[in-house]
Amino acid sequence: MQLRPALLKGHKRHSLIGEEYPAVISTEDEHDSVMGIICQGLELEDIKALDCFEGDDYERAATKVVLLEEKALIDTEVYIWIGDKKLLSGQDWSFDYFITSGKEQKWLDERCEFYDVDRLHAVDEVK
């Protein structure tokens, strides 16, 4: 597995009202972009676990990102927010603020989705 910095154009990352995690939405405006990390080399079971973790409020969608090191445009997939648009705060979500504010630990402490992924792996191991 390889993690590399990438830029997703035509999208914005918003804070969600009452939540610690972000929502990425498509704006189709080339001036909008989301800086992130692309994870390459995932296995099918890894993707199934991510789908489970992201839940019903996100949809995995095909897109293109710019790899920052090579300035190359590549195909990938991203989880797009399809949940209630009323939950979008209109404020940008900041990873740095998430880490430095203590919100990261609160998010980790409250993530019942981790248990859903654990159950998914347990079922896969039984098969």
Secondary structure, DSSP 8 states (H G I E B T S, - for coil): -EEEEEEEETEEEEEETT-SSEEEEE---TT-EEEEEEEES--HHHHHHHHHHHGGGEEEEEEEEEETTTTEEEEEEEEEE-S-GGGEEEEE--HHHHHHTSHHHHHHHT-THHHHHHHHHHHHHH-
